[in-house]
Each structure stands twice: as C-alpha cells, then as structure tokens.
Amino acid sequence: MPEKTKRYSIWEKLKDNLFILGITVPCFLYLFAFLIIVLFYLLKFSFSEGLPIISILSEAEFRNALLRTFWFMLIGTPLQLAVGIILALLVYESFKGVSLTRSLFLIPIAIPALVTAVIINLLFSYPFGHMNDLLSGKYTFFPKILELPLNFSGTEFFSIGLAMLGKVWRDMPISMLIILAGLQTIEKEGYEAAQIMGANFYQRFKYITLPLLTPAISTVLILRSIENWKEFIFPFVLAPAYPLLGVLIDRLYHVQQNPYMAGACALWLVLFIGATTFLFTFLTKTVRAYLVKV
Amino acid sequence: MVKTILIAIVIFLIIFPVFILFKYSISDRDSIVTGGKYPEPFWPFNPNLKMFQSLLVRNDFLQSGMVSLEVGFLTVIFCLILGVPTAYALTRYRIPGTGVLLFFLLSIRLFPDISAVIPVAEQFFKRPLSYLPPVVLVSLAHTLLALPYAIYIAKGVFESIPKDLEEQSQVLGASKAYSFLRILTPLALPGLGAAAIYTFLLSWNEFVFAYFILFQGTDTTLPVYLLRILTWSPQKNFIAAISLLMCIPVIIFTFAVQRYMRTGLTAGAVK
C-alpha cells in the first residue's frame, strides 16, 4: 500500500534526523516560547479593559516622554554616525601604532553603561565637581564662565544632554567598527583611477567613498536609531526627573504599579522602533540611488 | 599633523573619564569634600586604598559579587548547552529554511529590552516559575539575551573547521554524536571560550532584566547593587571604588576576546 510506505519513510526520516532535531529543538523552543510570551503579554496589557494603548495617548506624561525620546533619537543618531565616521577615518590608514590606537578606541565598550553613567554623574556633580569647578573658574587654566554652580540634573536640557553624552561616548566603538569594516571593503584602484583623472579630495569622497559606504552608514543609522529609542540606563541614572519612554515604562510599572499602562507604553515603543527602521531603510535606499550613478 | 592632534584628543576623551573614576576611587576625604574653598584636585592629596579595603570586607558588596558570578556562570552554562549544538546543526546539516531560522533567532532581540522585560518579569512572578530561586530566574532571562549572540559566534567557529575531519571519523564508524563530542568540540574549544566570555560579560553588565526581576528581593547583582547605593547619594570615592571593581573583569576579558567581539557586535546588523 502506498500510504503505508509513505508513513514508514517519514518515520525513517525522523529517526535519521533525530540527532539534529534533538540538538536544535530545545533552543528554538526556548526562544519561541519567550517570543510568544512577550507578544502575548504586551497585547494583553495594551488591549485590556479601557484600552490602555489608546488612553495612554492622552496622558501628558506619555506625550512629553515621547517628544523627549524623539528628539533624543533624532539628534543622537546622526551624532553617533558622525563620531563613528570620524573615528573610523582616523584609524583607517595604517601608521605606526595603529593597532594600539584601535585598541584604545575600543575602551568605552569595555566600560559597563551603568559605570559610564556613574562617571558622568561624578564629573558633573552639583554643587562641587570637576565640571562645575572648571566652569566657575577655580582652575587657573580655564576662564570663569559661571557665577554660581550649575545643577545639571535639574534642567531638562542638560540632564538629557548628559544622557546623550554618555550614550555617544560608550557606543563610539560600535559605530566605528561598522564604518571601518565598510571602508575596508572599498578597493584602492577606484581612488587611484579617480586621482589619475584629476579628482580632488572632495570629489573622491563624494563619488567614491560615500556611495560605497552607504550600506555601512545605513546599518549604523538603523542600529543606532533603535538603540536611541530604547535607551534606558543613561536617562534612568542621569535624567530621572525628565523621563524618556524607557524610564517612563519603568516608572509606570514600579512606581505607579500599573502594568497595563506600562505594557501599552512598551508596545508603542516597539511600534515607533519599527516605523523608524522602515523610514531609515527607505531613506538610505533613496540616497544611495541618488549617489550611485550608473 | 591634524590627524595626530585629533587622535590625541580622542584618546584623551576616552582615557580621561576612566582616569577620573580611578582617581576618585583612591581619593581621601579632603580631595572630595572641598566645601567649595578650593577646586577638586586631579590627583588626590593623600591617595590610599582604604575604600577597596573596606569594600572587600563589606558583606552586602561581597554578596552581590557572588550573585553576579553565579548568574554569569549559570547563563554561560545554559547558553552553551542550548546554543552550541544548535550552531553545529545549522552549519553542518542542510536544514530547510535556515535563513528563516537565523532571522527567528534574532527576533526576540528585535524587542527593546525595556519592552520585553515586562512580559518576562510578569511570567517569572507567576507559578510555577516563581518557585525557582531568583538567581536562576535572572540567568534564564540573561540566557534569552545572550543565546542569539552565542549561536552566531559558535556558528562562525564551526564554519572555520573543515568538515572532512568529521566525515573521516564517521567513515571509520563514529556516530554523529561521537564525532561532535570527541572530534569537533576539542577543536572548537578556543572559539567557544570566546562565546562563553562574551555571554558572561553580557550577563555581568546586564542591568534592566536583573533590576526588574530582583526588584523586591534581597539578592542583587552588582549593577543592581550599584544602583541601590546610588540612591543613598554616597561619597564619591565609595561609588567610584565599587564601579572600578565592577569594570575590572570586563576590561580584562574584552581585550582577550576583541577578535570575536566584532561578530557579536555586528550580529544584529542583518536584522
């Protein structure tokens, strides 16, 4: 009977691949179970009684946090890209001690984010810290700028700015490594040919480096914008009075004991990240199409 | 010339904060409590190691250090047991839909930590998982974060080892499991060591999940302990000493696995 042989062969196949199944299934099951749990709870909380996902939109707290996070992302992402490009260009061509320099440039990633936040907290402490002493002219080598010490964590601009400073400082090496990998794929012949034909530095950068670097740039932009949206530790430590979305989620969950609102906020964050990723992918594709002329 | 100056500036910007942390950790009282009469010195008046000495006999600090170590090692064990065989299967066998599976591996990381932590914490606070000790719960959460990276690194390691070795052993009559354990694993150990270190560091540094899961308990990992200390507004040298002790294993290990870090850092790039 044909049916029986078919079943038999599937059983045989299973038995043959039992080893592979046995070693892959637990891992995927574990990840899959948590993926379902995350999705399930986020949707359950967001669409529970009173539709927190809609009602949170009218909360002033949420709107302020959203606006702050949006600016944080919009300014932080290009800033991190620029820093990454500068660092990568500095260590791209080899010189004496290039590998040591590259290693030194990797130090920030070795410092835990929480510790980086602590360092910034120490440097910018109020009323007396290195930065305040510097700005009020207590060191002989720097002019006096401030009359009174400045409470950095008391103003929205400075506390969010410090959080961004921490983020940029700590994640410099990541952007640098991606850009560096992109630069290393560009072949030297193109530059030589352009130079022979009389292209200057700016033209070489615009017509060779930039178009060929766009994949790396787009990777950095997308990864960094995701990172900036979801940033938690730096604003949590440095700007607790002016919550970003991540800090707001923690506050809704722990202080206000409202997992429904927290879940709704968390789901919105996921949606914003999705939208930004889509937008950046589209934008970089368009720019690339404009830069690369065939 | 411009380039040299720029490099010097960048190196200064990178070294200076680390130096400041070190400076505070060995500062005496006069160097941190200035009362505004004189500027904070860039080198303490009487450098000493008192803070480290007092920390190393502090019970709550040692306790959190132990918790961090336990969580780290458990996470490494979970990740290796779950991840290494999977990476092996993904490199050595033609599994239909490997691309989809690889994307799926990363899909949990597409959720921001701060969003994913709420469902995970809610699930962990419910029975039957809530019966598990908090240390195990935190390491289960960390496994979730580190597993995709561990698999990507292990996959890179296995791809670099020629398949012929296993085939030859199988021709000689070894089973698939035997050739995996006795032929491949010894060859792959150095690379897998890098995966283990990467996993350990991720767990050692991880804050969000540990903070949510340990929120009400008495156990704390080092980052959570550091945060709790921060809320008391402690002396600068105390907080700096804790931070510095927390950094040391990270700095040592990071430079040990620099070569493999790149895989881990850019693994998300294919998202």
Interface residues (C-beta under 8 A of the other chain):
Chain A: N17 F19 I20 I23 T24 P26 C27 F28 Y30 L31 F32 F34 L35 I37 V38 L39 F40 Y41 L42 F45 I86 L87 L90 V91 T101 S103 L104 F105 L106 I107 P108 I109 A110 I111 P112 A113 L114 V115 T116 V118 I119 I120 N121 L122 L123 S125 P127 F128 G129 H130 D133 L134 K138 Y139 P149 W169 M172 I174 L177 I178 A181 T219 I222 L223 I226 W229 K230 F232 I233 V237 L245 G246 I249 D250 Y253 H254 P259 A262 G263 A266 L267 L269 V270 I273 T277
Chain B: K3 L6 I7 V10 I11 L13 I14 I15 P17 V18 I20 L21 Y24 T34 G35 G36 Y38 P39 E40 F42 L82 G83 P85 T86 Y88 A89 L90 Y93 I95 L101 F104 L105 S107 I108 F111 P112 D113 I114 S115 A116 I118 P119 V120 E122 Q123 T143 L144 L147 P148 I151 K176 A177 W204 N205 F207 V208 F212 F215 P223 L226 L227 L230 K236 I239 A240 S243 M246 C247 V250 I251 T254 F255 Q258 M261 R262 L265 T266 G268 A269 K271
